[in-house]
Amino acid sequence: MYIQLGMATMPMEFEWDANKAKSNRVKHGIRFEDAVLVFDDPQHLSQQDRIENGEYRWQTIGVVHGIVVILVAHTIRFESGNEIIRIISARKADRKERSRYEHG
């Protein structure tokens, strides 16, 4: 099931672990500060991936900086009328993921 979150009217906030962000940048070359921009892509696709430690894990794929298709793994929770998105990892989409994004 795919859900488009970009049209949501609820304010989004982002959070992440600083050490995880640093290791992600070293491993994948993507900063979490840039990864959050995937949610600005009006065509981004979100898919529930799995449940881990009692929380739903999501994958969102979209364009960042107009050229790079990336996949962001994250969780979502709601607090005080805000959508809180915790970034877990971000990387360039592989060929199959890119095709899924490009062809819906």
C-alpha positions in Angstrom: 0.0 0.0 0.0 1.3 3.4 -0.9 0.4 6.6 0.9 1.2 10.1 -0.4 2.0 12.2 2.7 2.9 15.3 0.7 -0.6 16.6 0.7 -1.0 16.4 4.4 -2.2 19.5 6.2 -0.7 18.5 9.5 2.7 20.2 10.3 5.7 17.8 10.0 8.6 17.8 12.3 11.8 15.8 11.8 14.2 14.2 14.2 17.1 11.8 14.2 20.0 10.4 16.2 23.1 12.5 15.5 25.4 9.5 15.5 23.2 7.7 13.0 23.1 10.8 10.8 26.9 10.9 10.8 27.3 7.2 10.0 24.7 7.5 7.2 26.5 10.4 5.6 29.8 8.4 5.6 28.1 5.2 4.3 25.6 6.6 1.8 26.8 10.2 1.2 23.4 11.7 2.1 22.8 14.1 5.0 19.6 13.7 6.9 19.1 17.5 6.5 18.8 16.8 2.8 16.9 13.6 3.2 13.9 15.4 4.8 13.4 17.2 1.4 12.0 14.0 0.0 8.8 14.9 1.7 8.6 18.2 -0.3 8.4 16.2 -3.5 4.7 16.3 -4.4 5.1 12.9 -6.2 6.9 11.1 -3.3 5.7 7.6 -2.5 5.5 6.1 1.0 5.2 2.5 1.8 4.9 0.7 5.2 7.9 -1.6 5.3 7.7 -3.6 8.5 7.1 -3.5 12.2 10.3 -3.4 14.4 10.3 -3.1 18.1 6.6 -2.3 18.1 6.8 0.6 15.7 5.9 0.8 12.1 8.8 1.4 9.7 8.2 3.3 6.5 10.1 3.8 3.3 9.6 7.0 1.3 11.0 7.6 -2.1 11.2 10.9 -4.0 13.3 13.5 -5.6 15.7 15.8 -3.7 17.3 18.9 -5.2 15.4 18.1 -8.4 17.7 15.3 -9.5 18.4 12.7 -6.9 15.9 9.9 -6.2 16.4 8.8 -2.7 14.8 6.3 -0.3 14.3 7.4 3.3 13.6 4.8 6.1 11.6 6.4 8.9 9.0 6.1 11.6 5.9 8.4 12.1 4.2 9.4 15.3 1.7 12.1 16.2 2.1 14.6 19.1 0.2 17.7 19.9 -1.3 18.0 16.4 2.1 17.5 14.7 3.4 14.6 12.6 6.9 13.7 13.9 9.0 11.8 11.4 12.2 10.1 12.8 14.7 9.5 10.0 16.5 6.2 10.4 18.5 6.1 7.1 18.7 7.6 3.7 20.4 6.5 0.5 20.1 6.7 -3.3 17.4 4.5 -4.6 18.4 1.4 -6.5 17.3 0.7 -10.0 14.1 -1.2 -8.9 13.1 1.5 -6.4 13.8 4.3 -9.0 11.6 2.5 -11.5 8.8 2.2 -8.9 9.0 5.9 -8.3 9.1 6.8 -12.0 6.3 4.5 -13.0 4.1 4.8 -9.9 
